[in-house]
């Protein structure tokens, strides 16, 4: 069992050792304090990961006959660290007798398969390669290079040629660099990184070697190998674009903004007819740079992509003044800023109509096959406009585009924003499942800032479904990390989750106190997305505590934004706020307007909340029949969404009317569970222990135990055996 480590370190550690518990246990003892805390990258080379295990396995390999070891070396070189699938062709070309492999099979080291040799595990394969002499390794690489003839095999052929080289060679380094470009264009970023690392090792020119290492770091980052990317970035040439991108996803977002904005200025393409140098470098400098956006330069202006990342940094910090700063810098340099950047800047200044136009232009750039970063920004813009269908489309296309390019790191970020479409449209079970998967992906790729954002999102889902313990645990984790790294957005989202938990739990003063700061209004104040999220609930909490002076101002600003973007959902929530703030019978028509507007939107959970609040108001106004119908409708929706605490509020209102609460008619008993409880129940049914479930969901075993007790209580069962049977019956029906 691994000792207590930050979740991101634990996930990356297991990934780096190929999930081998022996190597994991050894690596834990070798970590420095900074590595164990997640501040420095983990080791990436096998000899640094598990040296004792590797020594023992090498000794096992060396005890085999020479001809067996040679075949194992050839097979390992064909698979590690670059898979080239040429073992059978190589043995045929060299007329090697493969019968000595039977000895390896006898001792359990490896066995023959349809495509070649299958090793016992990843570490045995590494040991088979490491056990060979330098001369033997060069010989097998040269043999493999000779049998790789196809055009699509050129990058892998170059890899073996480079691995078989005796010493530095500028010609081979250039070949490897060209093959890396080919691999990158075809979405094989991990191969491109390996080729560039080998090119750097062979390059006789020190400045060029440093540039190759930096380019390899970029490819490693895009491929999702965060630890290797950070190590290579420290060894390579200074590159503020790469430094900014790493800081954006793993470090301080304020520092990321400064680095990315500076990099955008240095990479700006000359405006029409103007080839004069930009501040910070000459055209030759820019052409020579191999930074974090190099792979997209064929289709996108690198400066535009860097400005898009700078906008992300401003969004993460919550300091949208930086968007205005970036937009002004872009104007001075003649760069067209991304629509999201310009839209956020305009919204910050209170120019809501201009913001709408810019955001609509950004949201429109969501065609299939586009750049993943720009597609993510299209999704962000659509979310701010209240167009959740387009947001879902853009982020799904961003994920698909990133997958096609081999950009695992970009996939994690696209999934990060995809969960908000599920949140807004009231799909907590789908959203929690997607967010949990994205959280693991963010940790595995070293994107701890993205993981913090997802922890906050999971706290929000837990608030919606009433999982108080999970909400508080996720929110605490998000806030602790966010406040240490200047990440205002996830800290604010976690605060909203706690506030909503207070609001639906009847703790109105606490909810109002949390939401008041989040709903700050007026030009130059607050984060547009957070104000957008917080204001409707702040108005509700303020009305409950009879302190509406500030809430009225917040609502006026919210209504102005809703009117500008003309989102049915936002206009519906504005009408709901007006109903809450209106006296007596005057509120009724506002509630009716809100429900009419909800009919044209997609935020079904908020529609249910509006119906619940309307039913409560009707009960107080003694409109008993309509109140009962509204409350029953809200109750049915809350049950469907898996929000038992909201359903309990609706039942309490129905009891106050003297009306019976509608019984649940679900055939499937698991419909009684919250989204998180259902996820835990299914994992238990698959045979996972509480500790294993906690590791997969990034929750403590104590929280998993609490969930399991809740599952037993809601389903009326007492054992895991009963749960397994019930889940099986549910999935069979």
N, C-alpha and C positions, 0 to 999 in steps of 0.2 A: 504494500500500500504506500502511495506517495505521501510525503509529509505535506503540511499545509503550505500551499503555494498560491499566488494569485491565479485566478481561473485561466487567464490568457497564457501565463507561463506554463501551467499544467497541460493545457491543450497542445501548445506548440512543442513542449518537451516530448509528449507521447508521439506526436507526429514525426519529430526529428529522429526518433529511435525506431521508427516503423512499428510502433505499438508493442515493442518487445519489453516485457516487464523486467527482464534481467538488465537490459541496457538502461532502462528508465531508472531503476534503483541505483545503478552505478553513476549515471549522469547527475542525479540529484546531489550526490556527495561531492561532485567536482565543480558545482556552480559557485561563482562568486556571489557576494551579498547583492551586488547590483544586478547580476543576472537573475538571481532568485526573486528579486523585487520587480523584475520586468523592465529595468532601466537600461540595461545593456543587452545586445543580442545574444542569443544562445549560440554555443558552438555549432558548426555545420559540417566539419570534416569527421569522418568515422573515427580516426585516431584520437580525436579530442572528445568524442561523445561517449565511447565505452572502450577505453584502451585495454582493460583487463579481459573483458569478454572477447575482444578481437584477438588478443594474444592466445587465448585458450582455443579459439576456433582455428586460428592459423596452424597451431600445433597439430590439431586434429587433421587438417588438410595435408600437412607435410608428412604425416605418417602413412599416407597412401602411396602406391606405386607411381613412378615418374610418369608413365603414359596416362594414368588416370588423372594425375594432377594437371597435365598439359591440356587434356580435354576439358577439365573443369575450368582452367584458366581461360581457354578459348570461349567457353560458354559464358563465363562471368564477364569477359571483356565485351561480348556481344550484347550483354544486358545492363552493364553497370559502368559508368554512371549514365550512359546514353544507350537506350535500347535500339538496336539496329536490325535485328531479326535476320541475321545472315549466318548463323551457326551451321546449318545443314549444308548450305552452299560452300562454306569454307572447308568443312570436312571432306566434301566431295572433291573440291578443287585441289586440296592437298593430299587427297587419297589417304586420309587418316582412318585407322581402324577404330570404330566406336565401341567395340566390345569391352575395352577396359573400364567403361562406365559402369559395368555390372558390379565392379568392386565398390564404387561409390554408393550404389544402390544397396549393396549388402550391409554396409555400415550405417546406412540411413542418412548420408550426406546429401544425395541428390538422386534423381532417377530420370530416365529418358521419357520424353513426351512427344506428342505429335509434331510440335514446333521446335523441338530441341531438348534442352536440359531444364528440368524443374528442380530448383534448389529447395532444401528443407525450409529455409527462411531467408529473409533479406540479409541478415548478418552472416550467414554461412556463404552466401553469394559474394559478399564484400570480402570475407576472409579468403575465399578461393582466388580472388583477384590479387589481394594484398600478399598472399603467400608466394606468388610468382616472382622470379627475379626481374630486374629492370630489363634485361636483354630479352627474356622470354615474353614479357609484356609487349615490348616493341614489336617483336616478331608476330605475335597474334594480331596486333592492331594492323600491321601491314598486310597480313593475310586477309583480314576482314575488309580492308579498304579495297583490295584487288577484286573482290567478288561483288562489290556494290557498284552496279553499272547504270541503273536507271536514272533518268533525269531527276525524278523526285527523290532519289537517294543521294543526290550530290551533297547536301549538308552533312549527312551521316558518313559519307565517304570522306569528306574533309575532316570530320572529327577523328576518324581512325588514322588518317594521314598525319594529323597534328599530334595525336597520342603516340605515334610511332616515330616521331622525330628525335634525333640525337641531341639537338641543342637549338639555340635561337636561330630563327630564319624569318627575315622580313617578308619573303615571298609566301611562305606558309601562313604567316600572320595575316597577310592581305587576303589570301584565299579563305581563311577561316572567317574573317570579318565579312567578306562577301556572302559566304554561306549562311552566316548569322542573319544577314539582311533577308535572304531568301526564306529562312526558317520563320523569321518574324512575320513576313508578309503572308505566310500560310498558317499563321496561328499557332506556331510551335515555339512559344516564348521560352520554355524551359530549355529546349535544345539551343535556341539562340544564345541564351545566357552561358551555357556550357561551352559553346564554340568561342564566344568572346573571352571567357576566362582562359581558355587554352591559347587563343590568339595573344592575349596579354602576356602569358608565360613565355611565348616564343618571340615576342616583339623585341628587337634590339634597341629601339628608340624609347627613351624614358618618358618624354611627354606623351607620345602616342600610346604607350603602355598604360599610363594613368587614364587617358581618355577611354581606352577599351574597357578598363575596369569599371569606370563610371557608367559606361553604356551597359555593361553586364549587370551592374546594380539596378539599373532601370528595368531591364528585362526580368531580373529576378523579382523585383517588386510587382511588376505587372502580372507575373506568373503566380503570385501568391506566396513567394518564399521570402517573407519579411525579414527573418533573421539574417539570411544570406545577403539580402539587399542592403541592410544596415551595415553589415561588416564590409561589404565591397565599397559602399559609399564612403566609409571612413578611410579606405585605402586608396581610392581613386582621386581624380582631379576634382577640384572644387566645382560644384554645380549647384547654383542656388535654386534652379527649378526642381531638381531632385531633392535637395534639402528641404525645400518648402513643402513638397508633396509628402515626404516622410514625416515632417512635423505636423502636417495637417491630419494625418491618420494615426500618428503614434505619439506626438509630442504636444507642444504648446501651440494652440491655434493662432494666437496673436503673432508669435514669431513666424508661423507659417504664412500668414497674410503678408508680412513685410517681405519675406523671401520671394514669394510668388509674384508680388507686384513688381519687385525689382527685376525678376527674371522676365516678366512680360515686357517690360520696357526695353530690356536688352535684346529680346528676340523679335521685336516688332518689325514687320516687313515694311520696306519703304513705301510711302504713299505714291500715287501715280506720278511718274516722271521724276521721282526724287530718290536718288541712290545714296544720299548723304548718310553718314553713320548716325545711328541712334545713340542717345546717352548710354554710356556704360559698355560700349564695345563697337567694333567695326563690323561691316558685313562679313569679312573673312572670319572674325571671331565667332559670329553666330553660325556660319556654315560649318565651322569645325566642332561646334559644341554638340555633344551627344547626350542631351538631358532627358528629363522625365516625360516629355511629350514627343520625342523623336519619332516614334512609330506612327504617329497620326499626321505628320507633316504633309504627307502626300495629299490628304483630303481636307485638312483643316489648318487654319492659321494657328501656329503654335502659341502666339501671343493671346489669341482668343481663348484657347484652352486654358492657358495659365491664368487669365483673368477669371475664367469660370471657376477654377480652383480657388482663386483668391476670394471670390464671392462665397464659396462654400466655407472658407475660413471665417469670413465675417458672419455668416449664418450660425456657425457653430459657437463663435464667441458670444453671439447675441448683441454685438456692437455694430449695428447697421450703419453707423456713421462712416465706418470703413468702406462700405459700398459706395457711398457718395465720393469718398476720397479716390477710390479706384476708378470710378466713372470719370472723374475730372482728369486723372492721369491719362486715361485712355483717350480722352478728347485732346489733350495737349500733344499726344504722340500720333494722333491720326488713326488710332485703332478703333474699330467698331466694337463696343463692349457687348458681351452676351446680353440677351434680353432680360435674363433673370437678374443680372447685376444692375442694369439700368432700372428695371422695375422696382427692385428693392430700394435703390437710392431714391427714386421718385416717391415711393410710399413713405419712406422715412421723412421726406420733406413735406409730406401732406399733399402731394400732387397725385391724387388717386386716379384721375382719368388717364394721366400720362402713364402711371404705373400699370393700369389695366392694359393699355395698348402694347406696352413693352412686354408684359407677361404673356399676353395672347400671342405675340409674335414668337416668343420663346417656346410656348406650349405647342405651337404649330409645327415645330421642328421635331416631330416624333415619328417620322417615317421609318420603315424597317431598314435595318442594315446601316444605320447611322453610327456616328461616334458614340461610344457608351457614355462619356462624360456629358455630351450635349443632350443625349436622350434622358439622362438623369435630371439634368436641368429643365428639360421640357416637363418632366414629371413634377418637379418642385414648383414650377410656374403654374401647372394645372392645379396642383393642390391649393396654392394660394388663391387661385381664381374660383375654387369650389367645384372644379370639373373633375370629379373623382374617377369617372370612366376613362377620360383621357390620361389621367395620372397613372392608372393601372396599366393602360396600354403602353405608355412611354417607358415605364420602369420594367415591364416585362420584355419589351423590345431591347432595352438597355442590357438586361441580363442575357438575352439571346445573342446580341451583338458581341458582348464581352466573351461569351462562351465560344463563339466562332473565331474570335481572335486569340483564344487561349489566355485571355486576361482574367484570371481567377480573382485577382484583387478588385477589379472593377465590378465583377459579379456580386461580390459581397456588399459593395456600396449600393448597387442597384436594388438588391434585396432589402437593404436598410430602409429605403424610401418606399418600397413596394408595400410594406406593412401598413403605412398610413392610409392607403386607399381602403384596406380592410378595416382599419380603425374607424375612419369616417363613415363608412357604409354599414357599420354595425355587424361585422362578421368576426366576432371575437375568437371563435374556435379556429377558423382558417388563419386569422391574423396571428394568434399566439403560436400556432404551429410554424408558420412562415418566419416569424420573428425568432423563434427558438433555433430554427435551422440557420438563419442568417447570423445569429449570435455565435454559434459554433464556427461558422465560416469566417467571421470577422476575427475571432480569437486565433483560429488556425493560420490565417494569413498575416497575423501580426498587426491587425488594425484595431488597436485597443480603444482608440477614440470612437470608432464606429461601434464597437461593442458596448461602450458606455451609452451611446445613443440608443442602442437596441435594449439595453437594460431599462432605460427610461420608458421606452415604448412598451416593454413587457409589464412594467409597473402600471402603465395606463390601461392595458388590457385587463390586468388583475383588478384594477379599480372598477372597471366596467362590470366585471363578473363577480365582484364582491369578495375576492380572495384577499382578505385584509393582510394576512401574514406575508404572502408572496408580494403583495404591493409594497409593503413597508420594507421588506428585504431587498427587493429590486431597486426601490427608490433610494434607499440608503447607499447601496453599492454605486448607483449612478451618481448621486450627489457627491459622495466622497471622492470618487475619481475625477469628476467634472470640475469641482472647485479647486483641485490641485493643479489643473491644467488649463484653466481659463475657458472651460467649455460651458458657456452660459445657456445654450439651448437645451442640452440634456438635463442640466440642473433644474431649469425652469419646467421642463416636461415632467420630471420626477415630482416637483412641487405641485404641479397641477394634479397628478395622480393622487397624491395625499389629500389635496383639497377636495377632489371629487369623492374620495372615500369618506371624508368628513361630511360632505353635503348629503350624500345618500344615507349616511348613518345618523342623520339628525343633529350633527355637531356644527350648527350653522355659524356660530361665531368664529370657530376655528377655520372653517372653510372660507369665510369672508376675509379673514386676516391673511390667509395664504394667497387668495385670488386677487386681493386689492392691488398688490404690487405688480402682479402679472398682467393685469388689465389696464395698466397705465395708458393714458390716451394723449392725443395731440401730436402735431408734427415734432419730430426730433425726440420722441419719447418711446422707449420700449421696442420690442421685437414684434414685427407685424404678425408673424405666425402665432406667437404666444398670445398676443392680445386677441387675435382672432379666435383662438381656442378658449381663452379664459373668460372673455366678457359675458357671454350668455349665462354661464354658471355663477359668475360674480354677481350679476344682477339678481339672480335667484337667491343667493346667500344674503345679499344686502337687504332684499325685501324681507326675508325671514328674520333678520336682526333689526329691522326698522331703521336702517341707516343708509338712505338711498341717494344722498347728495352727490357723492363721487360716482356712484353707479350710473346716475342719469347722464353725466358727462361722458363716461365710458361708452354708454349705449349710443349716444349721439354720434360719436366718432365711428363706432361699429356700423351704425346704419348708413353713414356716409360712404364707408367702404363697400358695404353690401349693395348699395344703390349703384355705385360706380362699376362694380364688376358684374352686377345683375345676375348673381347666383341665386337660384330658387331656394337653396338650403340656407344661405346666409340671410336672405330676406325673410325667410320663415322664422329663423331664430331672432331676428330683429323684431318681428311682429310679436313673438313670444315675450321678449323683453318688455315691449310696450304694454303687453297685457299684464305682465307682473307688476309694472309700475303704475298701472291705471287703477282708479278706485272702482269698487263695486261692479255694477252691471256694465260699465264702460269697457271692462276687460273682455267681455264675452266676444264682441265682434273682432277684437284683435286676435283672440285665440282662433276664431273661425278663419280669419285671414291667414294665420300661421299654418293651419292645417291644409288650407287650399294650396299654399305655396309649397309645403312639404310634398304634396302630391306630384309636383314636377321635379323633385330632387331625388337624391340617392341616400340621404342620411337617415336610414330607417330607425336606428336606435334613438336619435334625437326626436324623430317624429313620435315615437312611443313616449318619450319624456314629455313632449308637448301635450300629448293626449292625457297623460297622467296629471300634469299640472292643471289642465283645463277641467278634468273631472273633479279635482280637488276644489277648484274655484266654484264649479257648479254646485258641489255639495254644500259649500258655505253659503251660496246664494239660494239654497233650497230648491234647485232644479233637479229633483231627485232622479227622474227617469233618465234624462240625458246624462247626468253624472254617472249613473250606474253603467250605462252603455259605454261611455268613454273609459271608465276605469277597467271594465272587463276587457276592452280592446287593448288597453295598455298592459294589463296583466298577462294576456295571452302573448303579446309581443315580448315582454320581459322573460317569460318562461322560454320562449323560442330562442332568445338571444343568450340564454344561460346566465341571467343576471338576477339571482335569487334575492339579493338585498333590495333591488328595485321592485321585484315582484312582491316582497313583503310589505313595502310601503303601499303598493296598490291594494293589497289585501286589507291592510289596516284602514284605508279609506273606505273600502267596501263594508267593513264591519261597522265603521262609524255611521254608514248609511243604513245599517240594519239589513244589508243585502248579503247573501252567501257568496263567498269567493268561488269563482268557477273552478271545478276540479280539473286537474291535469288529465288529459285523455290520451297521453302518449302511450303507444303500444310498447315502445322501447324504454325499459327502465333507465337506461343510461342517459336518457334525455334529462334526468333530474340532476345530472352532474354539471359542474362548471367546466369550461374548456380545459383548465389546468388539471382538474380532477380526472377528466376523461383521459387526458394524455397520460397521467400517472397510472390510471387503471389499466390502460392498454399495455403499458410497459411491464406492469406487474404480471399481466396475463401472458406476456412473452417470456416470463421467468427472470426478469431483472430484479436485483436486490435494491433496497432503499439507497444504498451508497452508489450503486451503478446508475440509478435513475437520477440522483442528485448530480452526479458528474455530467450526465448527458444534458440536463436542463439547467446547469449552472446554479443549483440551489443546494442548500445544506440538507444533510440527511434528516435533521430534525424537522425541517419544513416538509420534506417528503412524507415523514411519519404523520405529521398533522394532516396532510392531504389524504393520506390513506385512511385515517380514522374518519375523516369527513365522508369519504367514499363509502365506507362500511355503514355509516350512520344513514346516509341518504338512500342507500340501496337496501337497507334492512338486513345486512348480512354480517357474519362474524369472522370469516376466514378468507385467506387468499384462494383456497380451493373453490369456495363458493364464487369468488370474484372471477376466477378463470372460466368457470362454467357459464356464468352470466354473460361475460364478454363474448364468449364463443357463440352463445345463443343469439346475442344481439347482432353479431356480424353475419350470422347465418340467415337471419330473418330479412 
